[in-house]
Amino acid sequence: MTKGHRSSFAVALSRRRFSAGGACALLAIASSKASGEEPPTLRFGLTPVFLNNDIQLLDALKLYLEAATGHSVELVTRRTYQEVTSLLVSGQLDAAWICGYPYIQYRDDLELVAIPAWNGKPYYQSYLIVAADREAQTILDLRGDIHAFSDPDSNSGFLVTRTLMFEHGLDPEIFFRKTLFTYGHRNVIRAVASNLAQSGSVDGYVWEVMLELEPALVSQTRVLRRSEWLGFPPIATSRKMAGTEKNLVLQKALVEMAANPQGREVLGMLRLTGFEMPQEKVFEGIARMVDRLRGVL
């Protein structure tokens, strides 16, 4: 069997398992309700991305997931990626929306549940941004800046820029006058727009959506560099929780979200096309960067 045939077979097998597993999970929920037992709460973690403080979105996401999974849902938010990842790896969360960088870091302990699709593809870019009126052309023009990173465990908000600097033989502690972590991509944009930082590393998806939602703010910045296309921040679970009834129904709810009117409303708020079944190959670019920087970070 050729590599292409093996890949197609694996995807087909994964979809069959998804369909069968989802059906069994729903039967288990129905049986639980019939016996008068309430299904256990599904604890879903969210990293500090740009819309986490949007109460309307959080409410809509919670209501959709509860209706689609048959579980009560608790959305768990924390300030840093590390806090959410630690809860996930230890099994204190059923699943979480994390970043591709911590997924690669803890790949032996985690398993993918679903990958968001933006503009129909499970990829996004990291943007290096500066003030809109600045004449800088490359990263070499940013020497002496105060540079805003999002989070030390963020792919787009740290790893991509750190890898670029490594390739140019640059040490951020020497090259920049100062670096800071804003713990939120929206905060990176605000820092650069207000000149609290002269440059920043930010999620391109966030920048593009924020340009639509808050044009007066984002138009004060411009994109100096766009990275290669990289795996979109995925939904993951711990190995010990993989294959559980809660994760099977969650996966089904996410993958079928675009076919559900209530789900499409949530996707519209997120500016996403939908969610796709797991594909390890999507994160190969991030894995290569992690390997390149092994021993440096």
PAZAPA-4460 file (N, C-alpha, C; in steps of 0.05 Angstrom, whole numbers, plus 32768, in hexadecimal, padded with zeros to 4 digits):
% residues 297
    n_x    n_y    n_z   ca_x   ca_y   ca_z    c_x    c_y    c_z   seq   type   mol
   8011   7FE8   8000   8000   8000   8000   8012   8019   8000     1      M     A
   800C   802C   7FEE   801D   8044   7FEC   8017   8057   8003     2      T     A
   8029   806A   8007   8026   807E   801D   800C   808D   801A     3      K     A
   8005   8095   8001   7FEC   80A3   7FFC   7FD4   8093   8003     4      G     A
   7FD4   8078   7FFB   7FBE   8067   8001   7FBC   8062   801F     5      H     A
   7FD3   8060   802D   7FD2   805C   804A   7FC5   8074   8057     6      R     A
   7FCD   808C   804D   7FC1   80A5   8059   7FA3   80A6   8054     7      S     A
   7F9A   80A0   803C   7F7D   80A0   8036   7F6E   808B   8047     8      S     A
   7F7B   8074   804A   7F6F   805F   805A   7F6C   8067   8077     9      F     A
   7F82   8074   8081   7F82   807D   809D   7F6C   8092   80A2    10      A     A
   7F68   80A5   808F   7F54   80B9   8092   7F38   80AC   8092    11      V     A
   7F34   8099   807F   7F1A   808C   807D   7F14   807C   8097    12      A     A
   7F29   806E   80A1   7F26   805E   80B9   7F1F   8070   80D1    13      L     A
   7F2D   8087   80D2   7F28   809A   80E8   7F0C   80A4   80E7    14      S     A
   7F01   80AA   80CF   7EE6   80B4   80CD   7ED2   809E   80D5    15      R     A
   7ED8   8085   80CE   7EC5   806F   80D5   7EC5   806C   80F4    16      R     A
   7EDD   806E   8100   7EDE   806C   811D   7ED0   8083   812A    17      R     A
   7ED3   809B   811E   7EC6   80B3   8128   7EA7   80AF   8128    18      F     A
   7E9D   80A5   8111   7E80   80A1   810E   7E76   808C   8122    19      S     A
   7E84   8075   8123   7E7B   8060   8135   7E7E   8068   8152    20      A     A
   7E95   8075   8158   7E99   807D   8174   7E85   8092   817D    21      G     A
   7E7F   80A5   816B   7E6B   80BA   8172   7E50   80AE   8176    22      G     A
   7E48   809B   8166   7E2E   808D   8169   7E2D   807F   8184    23      A     A
   7E42   8070   818B   7E42   8062   81A4   7E41   8075   81BC    24      C     A
   7E4F   808B   81B9   7E4F   809F   81CF   7E34   80AB   81D3    25      A     A
   7E26   80B1   81BD   7E0C   80BD   81BF   7DF8   80A9   81CB    26      L     A
   7DFB   808F   81C4   7DEA   807A   81D0   7DEF   8079   81EE    27      L     A
   7E09   807C   81F6   7E0F   807B   8213   7E02   8092   8222    28      A     A
   7E02   80AA   8215   7DF5   80C1   8222   7DD8   80BD   8224    29      I     A
   7DCB   80B2   820F   7DAE   80AD   820F   7DA8   8099   8225    30      A     A
   7DB8   8085   8228   7DB4   8071   823D   7DB6   807D   8258    31      S     A
   7DCA   808F   825B   7DCE   809C   8275   7DB6   80AD   827D    32      S     A
   7DAB   80BC   8269   7D94   80CD   826E   7D7C   80BC   8274    33      K     A
   7D79   80A6   8266   7D62   8095   826B   7D62   8089   8287    34      A     A
   7D79   8085   8292   7D7B   807A   82AD   7D7A   8090   82C2    35      S     A
   7D77   80A9   82B9   7D75   80BF   82CC   7D8F   80CA   82D5    36      G     A
   7DA6   80C0   82CA   7DC0   80CA   82D1   7DC8   80E1   82BF    37      E     A
   7DD4   80F5   82CA   7DDE   810C   82BA   7DFA   8105   82B0    38      E     A
   7E00   8109   8296   7E1B   8104   828D   7E2E   8117   829B    39      P     A
   7E47   810E   829F   7E5B   811F   82AD   7E61   8138   829D    40      P     A
   7E6A   814D   82AA   7E70   8166   829D   7E89   8163   828C    41      T     A
   7E88   816F   8274   7E9E   8170   8262   7EAE   8189   8267    42      L     A
   7EC7   8187   8270   7ED8   819E   8276   7EEA   81A4   825E    43      R     A
   7EE5   81BC   8252   7EF2   81C4   8239   7F03   81DC   823E    44      F     A
   7F1D   81DA   823B   7F2F   81F0   8240   7F33   8202   8229    45      G     A
   7F37   821C   822F   7F3C   8230   821A   7F55   8240   8222    46      L     A
   7F68   8242   820F   7F7F   8253   8214   7F78   8270   820F    47      T     A
   7F89   8283   8218   7F82   829F   8216   7F84   82AA   81FA    48      P     A
   7F72   82A3   81E8   7F72   82AD   81CD   7F60   82C6   81CD    49      V     A
   7F5E   82D2   81B5   7F53   82EE   81B4   7F36   82F1   81BC    50      F     A
   7F26   82DC   81BA   7F09   82E0   81C1   7F01   82D2   81DB    51      L     A
   7F15   82CA   81EB   7F0E   82BC   8204   7EFE   82CD   8217    52      N     A
   7F01   82E7   8215   7EF2   82F9   8227   7ED8   8302   821B    53      N     A
   7ED0   82F6   8205   7EB7   82FD   81F8   7EA1   82EB   8204    54      D     A
   7E91   82F6   8216   7E7D   82E7   8225   7E68   82DB   8212    55      I     A
   7E61   82EA   81FE   7E4D   82E1   81EB   7E57   82C8   81DC    56      Q     A
   7E70   82C8   81D4   7E7C   82B1   81C6   7E7D   8299   81D8    57      L     A
   7E87   829D   81F0   7E8A   8287   8203   7E6F   827B   8209    58      L     A
   7E5B   828B   820D   7E40   8281   8212   7E35   8271   81FA    59      D     A
   7E3A   827B   81E1   7E31   826D   81C9   7E3F   8253   81C6    60      A     A
   7E59   8252   81CB   7E69   823A   81C8   7E60   8225   81DD    61      L     A
   7E5B   822E   81F5   7E52   821C   820A   7E37   8210   8204    62      K     A
   7E24   8220   81FB   7E0A   8217   81F5   7E0A   8203   81DD    63      L     A
   7E1A   8209   81C9   7E1C   81F6   81B2   7E27   81DC   81BB    64      Y     A
   7E3E   81DC   81CA   7E4A   81C3   81D2   7E38   81B3   81E4    65      L     A
   7E29   81C0   81F5   7E17   81B1   8207   7E01   81A4   81F7    66      E     A
   7DF6   81B3   81E3   7DE1   81A7   81D3   7DEB   8191   81C1    67      A     A
   7E03   8194   81B7   7E0E   8180   81A4   7E1A   8167   81B2    68      A     A
   7E23   816A   81CA   7E30   8153   81D8   7E1D   8146   81EC    69      T     A
   7E09   8154   81F5   7DF7   8149   820A   7E03   814B   8226    70      G     A
   7E1A   8159   8228   7E27   815D   8242   7E23   8179   824B    71      H     A
   7E25   817D   8265   7E29   8199   826F   7E47   819F   8269    72      S     A
   7E4D   81B7   8262   7E68   81BF   825A   7E72   81D5   826C    73      V     A
   7E8A   81D1   8276   7E98   81E5   8285   7EB0   81F0   8275    74      E     A
   7EAF   8209   826E   7EC5   8215   8260   7EDA   821F   8274    75      L     A
   7EF2   8215   8272   7F07   821B   8285   7F1C   822D   8277    76      V     A
   7F20   8245   8281   7F33   8258   8276   7F49   825E   828A    77      T     A
   7F61   8262   8280   7F78   8269   8290   7F88   827F   8282    78      R     A
   7F9A   828C   8290   7FA9   82A3   8285   7FBE   829A   8271    79      R     A
   7FCB   8283   8275   7FE1   827B   8264   7FDC   8260   8257    80      T     A
   7FEA   825C   8241   7FE8   8242   8233   7FF2   822B   8245    81      Y     A
   8007   8231   8255   8012   821C   8266   7FFE   8212   827A    82      Q     A
   7FEE   8224   8286   7FDA   821C   829A   7FC6   8209   828E    83      E     A
   7FBC   8210   8276   7FA8   81FF   8269   7FB4   81E4   8260    84      V     A
   7FCC   81E5   8255   7FD9   81CD   824D   7FDE   81BA   8264    85      T     A
   7FE6   81C5   827B   7FEB   81B4   8293   7FD2   81A7   829C    86      S     A
   7FBC   81B5   829C   7FA2   81A9   82A3   7F9A   8193   8290    87      L     A
   7FA0   8198   8276   7F99   8184   8262   7FAA   816B   8264    88      L     A
   7FC4   816E   8266   7FD6   8156   8268   7FD0   8146   8281    89      V     A
   7FC9   8153   8297   7FC4   8144   82B0   7FA8   8138   82B1    90      S     A
   7F98   813C   829C   7F7D   8130   829B   7F68   813F   82AA    91      G     A
   7F6E   8158   82B2   7F5A   8168   82C1   7F47   8176   82AE    92      Q     A
   7F4D   8175   8294   7F3A   817E   827F   7F34   8167   826C    93      L     A
   7F1C   8166   8262   7F16   8152   824E   7F23   8158   8233    94      D     A
   7F24   8171   822C   7F30   817A   8213   7F36   8198   8216    95      A     A
   7F46   81A3   8204   7F4C   81C0   8205   7F54   81C9   81EA    96      A     A
   7F4F   81E3   81E5   7F57   81F0   81CD   7F72   81FC   81D2    97      W     A
   7F87   81F0   81C9   7FA2   81F8   81D0   7FB0   8203   81B7    98      I     A
   7FCB   8206   81B8   7FDB   820F   81A2   7FEB   81F8   8197    99      C     A
   7FF3   81FB   817E   8003   81E6   8171   801E   81E1   817E   100      G     A
   802A   81F6   818A   8044   81F4   8197   8042   81E1   81B0   101      Y     A
   8031   81E7   81C4   802F   81D4   81DA   8025   81B8   81D2   102      P     A
   8016   81B7   81BC   800E   819C   81B2   8027   818C   81AA   103      Y     A
   8039   8199   819C   8051   818B   8193   8063   8185   81AC   104      I     A
   8065   8198   81BE   8075   8194   81D6   806C   817C   81E7   105      Q     A
   8051   8178   81E8   8046   8163   81F8   8038   814D   81E7   106      Y     A
   8042   814A   81CF   8036   8137   81BC   8032   811B   81C8   107      R     A
   8045   8112   81D8   8044   80F7   81E3   802D   80F4   81F7   108      D     A
   8024   810B   8202   800F   810A   8217   7FF4   8113   820D   109      D     A
   7FF3   811C   81F4   7FDA   8128   81E9   7FD1   8119   81D0   110      L     A
   7FB8   811D   81CA   7FAD   8112   81B1   7F99   8127   81A5   111      E     A
   7F9A   812A   818B   7F89   813E   817E   7F6C   8135   817E   112      L     A
   7F5A   8148   8181   7F3D   8143   8180   7F32   814F   8166   113      V     A
   7F39   8168   8160   7F30   8175   8147   7F42   818D   8142   114      A     A
   7F42   8196   8129   7F52   81AE   8121   7F3F   81C2   8114   115      I     A
   7F3F   81DB   811E   7F2E   81F0   8111   7F37   81F5   80F4   116      P     A
   7F25   81FD   80E4   7F2B   8204   80C8   7F24   8222   80C5   117      A     A
   7F38   8231   80BB   7F35   824E   80B6   7F37   8251   8098   118      W     A
   7F22   825E   808C   7F21   8260   806F   7F23   8245   8061   119      N     A
   7F18   8231   806E   7F16   8217   8062   7F2F   8205   8066   120      G     A
   7F43   820F   8074   7F5C   8200   8078   7F65   8200   8095   121      K     A
   7F71   81EA   809F   7F7A   81E8   80BB   7F95   81F6   80C0   122      P     A
   7F99   820D   80B4   7FB3   821A   80B6   7FAF   8238   80BC   123      Y     A
   7FC4   8244   80C7   7FC5   8261   80CB   7FE3   8269   80CA   124      Y     A
   7FE8   8283   80CE   8003   828E   80CC   8009   829E   80E5   125      Q     A
   8023   82A1   80EA   802C   82B4   80FF   8033   82CE   80F1   126      S     A
   802C   82E4   80FD   8032   82FE   80F2   8046   830D   8104   127      Y     A
   805A   8319   80F8   806C   832B   8106   8061   8347   80FF   128      L     A
   8059   8356   8113   804C   8370   810E   805C   8387   811A   129      I     A
   8058   839F   810D   8064   83B8   8116   804F   83CE   8113   130      V     A
   8056   83E6   811C   8044   83FD   8118   803F   8402   80FA   131      A     A
   8027   840A   80F4   801F   840D   80D8   8031   8420   80C8   132      A     A
   803B   8435   80D5   804C   8449   80C7   806A   8444   80C9   133      D     A
   8071   842C   80D3   808E   8426   80D6   8099   841C   80BB   134      R     A
   80B2   8423   80B6   80BE   841C   809C   80CE   8402   809C   135      E     A
   80CE   83F4   80B2   80DD   83DB   80B4   80D4   83C7   809F   136      A     A
   80E7   83B7   8095   80E1   83A4   807F   80E5   8387   8087   137      Q     A
   80F9   8382   8099   80FF   8367   80A1   8103   8366   80C0   138      T     A
   8106   834F   80CA   810A   834C   80E7   8124   835A   80F0   139      I     A
   8138   835C   80DE   8151   8369   80E4   814E   8386   80EA   140      L     A
   8138   8392   80E1   8132   83AE   80E6   8126   83B3   8102   141      D     A
   8121   839D   8111   8114   83A0   812A   8127   83A0   8142   142      L     A
   8141   83A2   813C   8155   83A3   8151   8150   83BA   8164   143      R     A
   8152   83B4   817E   814E   83C8   8193   8131   83CD   819A   144      G     A
   811E   83BE   818E   8101   83C1   8195   80FB   83B6   81B0   145      D     A
   80E4   83C0   81BB   80D5   83B1   81CF   80C3   839F   81BF   146      I     A
   80C5   8385   81C2   80B6   8372   81B2   80A2   8363   81C3   147      H     A
   8089   8362   81BA   8074   8354   81C8   806F   8338   81BD   148      A     A
   8073   8324   81CE   806B   8309   81C8   8050   8304   81D5   149      F     A
   8042   82F0   81CC   8028   82E9   81D8   802C   82D7   81F1   150      S     A
   8039   82C0   81ED   803B   82AD   8203   8053   829B   81FD   151      D     A
   8063   8293   8211   807B   8283   820B   8074   8267   8200   152      P     A
   805B   825F   8201   8052   8245   81F5   8041   8249   81DD   153      D     A
   8042   8261   81D1   8032   8267   81B9   8043   8262   81A1   154      S     A
   8038   8254   818D   8046   8251   8174   8049   826B   8165   155      N     A
   8032   8277   815E   8032   8290   814F   803C   82A8   815F   156      S     A
   8038   82A7   8179   803F   82BE   818A   805A   82BC   8197   157      G     A
   806A   82A7   8190   8085   82A5   819A   8097   8293   8189   158      F     A
   808F   827A   8186   80A1   8266   8179   80AA   826E   815D   159      L     A
   8097   8278   814D   809E   827F   8131   80B4   8295   8130   160      V     A
   80B0   82AA   8140   80C3   82C0   8140   80DE   82B7   814C   161      T     A
   80DC   82A6   8160   80F5   829C   816D   8105   828B   8159   162      R     A
   80F7   827B   8149   8104   826B   8135   8111   827C   811F   163      T     A
   8102   8291   8117   810D   82A3   8103   8126   82B1   810D   164      L     A
   8127   82B8   8126   813E   82C5   8131   8155   82B2   8133   165      M     A
   814F   8299   813A   8164   8284   813C   8171   8281   8120   166      F     A
   8161   8281   810B   816B   827D   80F0   817D   8294   80E7   167      E     A
   8178   82AC   80F3   8189   82C4   80ED   819F   82C7   8101   168      H     A
   81A2   82B4   8114   81B7   82B6   8128   81B3   82CC   813C   169      G     A
   8199   82D2   8141   8193   82E8   8154   8189   82DD   816F   170      L     A
   8191   82EA   8184   8188   82E4   819F   8175   82F9   81A7   171      D     A
   815B   82F2   81AD   8147   8307   81B4   814F   8317   81CC   172      P     A
   815E   830B   81DF   8165   831A   81F7   817A   832F   81F1   173      E     A
   8188   832D   81DB   819C   8340   81D3   8192   8352   81BD   174      I     A
   8184   8346   81AA   817B   8355   8192   8165   8369   8199   175      F     A
   8152   8362   81AA   813D   8374   81B3   8146   8383   81CC   176      F     A
   813C   839B   81CE   8142   83AA   81E7   8134   839D   81FF   177      R     A
   811B   8393   81F9   810C   8386   820E   80F7   8374   8200   178      K     A
   80F0   835E   820D   80DA   834D   8203   80C6   834A   821A   179      T     A
   80AD   8347   8212   8098   8343   8227   8083   8330   821C   180      L     A
   8075   8323   822E   805F   8311   8227   8045   831E   822F   181      F     A
   8032   8321   821C   8018   832E   8222   8003   831A   822A   182      T     A
   8007   8300   8226   7FF4   82EB   822C   7FD9   82F0   821F   183      Y     A
   7FDA   82F5   8205   7FC3   82F9   81F5   7FCA   8306   81DA   184      G     A
   7FC1   82FB   81C4   7FC8   8306   81AA   7FBC   8322   81A6   185      H     A
   7FA4   8326   81B0   7F98   8340   81AF   7FA9   8355   81BD   186      R     A
   7FB5   834C   81D3   7FC7   835E   81E3   7FE0   8365   81D4   187      N     A
   7FEA   8353   81C3   8002   8359   81B3   7FFB   8370   819F   188      V     A
   7FE4   836D   8193   7FDB   8382   8180   7FD8   839D   818E   189      I     A
   7FCC   839C   81A5   7FC8   83B5   81B4   7FE3   83C1   81BC   190      R     A
   7FF6   83B1   81C4   8010   83BB   81CC   801E   83C9   81B5   191      A     A
   801D   83BD   819E   802B   83C9   8186   801B   83E2   817D   192      V     A
   8001   83E0   817D   7FF1   83F7   8174   7FF5   8410   8186   193      A     A
   7FF9   840B   819F   7FFC   8421   81B2   8019   8429   81B7   194      S     A
   802C   841B   81A9   8049   8420   81AB   8054   8418   81C7   195      N     A
   8046   8407   81D6   8052   83FB   81ED   8067   83E8   81E5   196      L     A
   8064   83DD   81CD   8079   83CC   81C1   807B   83D5   81A4   197      A     A
   8093   83D3   8199   8098   83DC   817D   8093   83C7   8169   198      Q     A
   8092   83AE   8172   808C   8397   8160   8080   8381   8171   199      S     A
   8074   836D   8163   8067   8357   8171   8064   833F   8160   200      G     A
   8060   8328   816D   805B   830E   8160   803F   8306   8167   201      S     A
   802E   8301   8152   8012   82FE   8157   8006   82E9   8144   202      V     A
   7FF1   82DD   814C   7FE1   82C9   813D   7FD5   82D8   8125   203      D     A
   7FDB   82CF   810C   7FD0   82DC   80F5   7FB2   82DB   80F3   204      G     A
   7FA6   82C5   80FB   7F89   82C2   80FC   7F7D   82D7   810E   205      Y     A
   7F89   82DB   8125   7F7F   82EF   8138   7F82   830B   812C   206      V     A
   7F99   8311   8120   7F9D   832B   8114   7F88   8331   80FE   207      W     A
   7F83   831D   80ED   7F70   8321   80D7   7F53   8325   80E2   208      E     A
   7F4C   8315   80F5   7F31   8317   8100   7F2E   8331   8110   209      V     A
   7F42   8338   811F   7F41   8351   812E   7F41   8369   811B   210      M     A
   7F4D   8367   8103   7F4C   837C   80F0   7F2F   8381   80E7   211      L     A
   7F20   836C   80E6   7F03   836E   80DF   7EF3   8379   80F6   212      E     A
   7EF9   8370   810F   7EE9   8377   8126   7EF1   8392   8132   213      L     A
   7F0B   8398   8132   7F15   83B1   813E   7F28   83BF   812B   214      E     A
   7F1F   83C8   8113   7F31   83D3   80FF   7F40   83EB   8108   215      P     A
   7F34   83FC   8119   7F42   8414   8123   7F5B   840D   8132   216      A     A
   7F5A   83F7   8141   7F71   83EE   8151   7F86   83E1   813F   217      L     A
   7F7D   83CD   8130   7F90   83BC   8121   7F9D   83CB   810A   218      V     A
   7F8F   83DE   80FE   7F9A   83ED   80E8   7FB2   83FF   80F1   219      S     A
   7FB6   8401   810B   7FCD   8410   8115   7FE7   83FE   8114   220      Q     A
   7FE3   83E5   810B   7FF9   83D3   8108   7FFA   83C9   80EB   221      T     A
   8011   83BD   80E3   8012   83B0   80C9   8023   8397   80CC   222      R     A
   801F   8385   80B9   802D   836C   80B9   8048   836F   80AB   223      V     A
   805E   836B   80BA   8079   836C   80AF   8080   8351   80A1   224      L     A
   8077   833B   80AD   807E   8321   80A2   8068   830D   80A9   225      R     A
   8061   82FC   8095   804F   82E5   8099   805F   82CB   8098   226      R     A
   805A   82BA   80AB   8068   82A0   80AB   805D   828D   8096   227      S     A
   8068   8275   8095   805D   8260   8085   8042   8258   8092   228      E     A
   8032   8249   8083   8018   823F   808E   801E   8228   80A2   229      W     A
   8012   822B   80BA   8017   8218   80CF   7FFD   820D   80DB   230      L     A
   7FFE   81F7   80E9   7FE6   81EA   80F3   7FD7   81FC   8107   231      G     A
   7FBD   81FF   8102   7FAC   8211   8112   7FAA   8205   812E   232      F     A
   7FA9   8216   8143   7FA6   820C   815F   7F90   81F7   8161   233      P     A
   7F97   81DF   816A   7F84   81C9   816A   7F75   81C5   8184   234      P     A
   7F61   81B4   8182   7F53   81A9   819A   7F61   818F   81A0   235      I     A
   7F6A   818C   81B9   7F79   8173   81C1   7F6E   8168   81DB   236      A     A
   7F75   8150   81E1   7F6E   8143   81FA   7F87   8134   8203   237      T     A
   7F87   812C   821C   7F9E   811C   8227   7F9B   80FF   821D   238      S     A
   7FB1   80F1   821B   7FB1   80D5   8212   7F9E   80C5   8224   239      R     A
   7F9F   80CB   823E   7F8E   80BB   8251   7F70   80C0   824D   240      K     A
   7F69   80D7   8241   7F4D   80DD   823D   7F44   80D7   8220   241      M     A
   7F57   80D1   820F   7F50   80CC   81F2   7F3E   80B4   81F0   242      A     A
   7F2A   80B7   81DE   7F18   80A1   81D9   7F01   809E   81ED   243      G     A
   7F00   80B0   8201   7EEA   80B0   8214   7ED0   80B9   8207   244      T     A
   7EBA   80B2   8213   7EA0   80BA   8208   7E9E   80D8   8205   245      E     A
   7EA9   80E7   8218   7EA7   8104   8217   7EB7   8110   8200   246      K     A
   7ECE   8105   81FB   7EDE   810F   81E4   7ED3   8107   81C9   247      N     A
   7EC6   80F0   81C8   7EBA   80E7   81AF   7EA2   80F9   81A7   248      L     A
   7E92   8100   81BB   7E7B   8111   81B4   7E84   812E   81B0   249      V     A
   7E9A   8136   81BD   7EA5   8151   81B8   7EB0   8152   819B   250      L     A
   7EBE   813E   8193   7EC9   813E   8178   7EB3   813F   8164   251      Q     A
   7E9E   812F   8168   7E87   812F   8156   7E7A   814B   8155   252      K     A
   7E77   8157   816C   7E6A   8172   816D   7E7B   8186   815E   253      A     A
   7E95   8185   8160   7EA6   8198   8153   7EA7   8194   8134   254      L     A
   7EAA   817B   812C   7EAC   8175   810F   7E92   817B   8101   255      V     A
   7E7C   8178   810F   7E62   817C   8103   7E57   8198   8107   256      E     A
   7E67   81A9   8113   7E5E   81C4   811A   7E54   81D4   8102   257      M     A
   7E62   81D2   80EC   7E5A   81E2   80D4   7E40   81D9   80C8   258      A     A
   7E37   81C1   80CF   7E1D   81B7   80C4   7E06   81BD   80D6   259      A     A
   7E0B   81CB   80ED   7DF7   81D1   8101   7DF2   81EF   8102   260      N     A
   7DD9   81F9   8100   7DD4   8216   8100   7DE0   8224   8119   261      P     A
   7DDD   8217   8130   7DE8   8223   8149   7E06   8223   8147   262      Q     A
   7E11   820D   813C   7E2E   820B   8139   7E39   821F   8126   263      G     A
   7E2B   8224   8110   7E34   8238   80FC   7E35   8254   8108   264      R     A
   7E23   8259   811A   7E23   8273   8128   7E3C   8277   8138   265      E     A
   7E44   8261   8146   7E5D   8263   8156   7E75   8266   8143   266      V     A
   7E76   8256   812E   7E8C   8258   811A   7E8D   8274   810F   267      L     A
   7E76   8280   8109   7E76   829C   80FF   7E83   82AF   8113   268      G     A
   7E7D   82AB   812C   7E89   82BD   8141   7EA7   82B9   8142   269      M     A
   7EB0   82A0   813D   7ECD   8299   813E   7EDB   82A0   8123   270      L     A
   7ECB   82A5   810F   7ED5   82A9   80F3   7EE4   8290   80E9   271      R     A
   7ED9   8279   80F1   7EE4   8260   80E8   7ED1   8252   80D4   272      L     A
   7EDC   8241   80C3   7ECC   8232   80B0   7EC0   8219   80BC   273      T     A
   7ECE   820D   80CF   7EC5   81F5   80DC   7EDC   81E7   80EB   274      G     A
   7ED8   81CE   80F1   7EED   81BE   80FE   7EF1   81A4   80EE   275      F     A
   7F0A   819B   80ED   7F11   8184   80DE   7F1B   816D   80F0   276      E     A
   7F1A   8155   80E6   7F25   813E   80F5   7F43   8141   80F7   277      M     A
   7F4F   8135   810C   7F6C   8139   8110   7F7E   8130   80F9   278      P     A
   7F93   8140   80F4   7FA7   8139   80E0   7FC2   8141   80EC   279      Q     A
   7FD3   812E   80F3   7FED   8133   80FF   7FFE   8144   80EC   280      E     A
   7FFC   813F   80D2   800D   814C   80BE   800B   816B   80BF   281      K     A
   7FF4   8174   80C8   7FEF   8191   80C9   8003   819F   80DB   282      V     A
   800E   8191   80EF   8020   819D   8102   803E   8197   80FD   283      F     A
   8044   818D   80E6   8060   8186   80DF   8072   819F   80DF   284      E     A
   8067   81B6   80D5   8077   81CF   80D4   807F   81D8   80F0   285      G     A
   806C   81D6   8103   8072   81DE   811F   8086   81CB   812B   286      I     A
   8083   81B1   8125   8095   819D   8130   80B2   81A2   8126   287      A     A
   80B5   81AB   810D   80CF   81B0   8102   80DC   81C8   8111   288      R     A
   80CC   81DC   8118   80D7   81F3   8127   80E0   81EB   8143   289      M     A
   80CF   81DA   8150   80D6   81D1   816B   80F0   81C1   816A   290      V     A
   80F4   81B0   8156   810C   81A0   8153   8124   81B3   814E   291      D     A
   8120   81C8   813E   8136   81DA   8138   813F   81E9   8150   292      R     A
   812D   81EF   8162   8134   81FF   817A   813A   81EE   8192   293      L     A
   813A   81D3   818F   813F   81C2   81A6   815B   81C8   81B1   294      R     A
   815B   81CD   81CB   8174   81D5   81D9   8179   81F2   81DA   295      G     A
   8169   8202   81CB   816B   821F   81CB   8158   822B   81DF   296      V     A
   813F   8221   81DF   812A   822C   81F1   812B   821F   820C   297      L     A
***
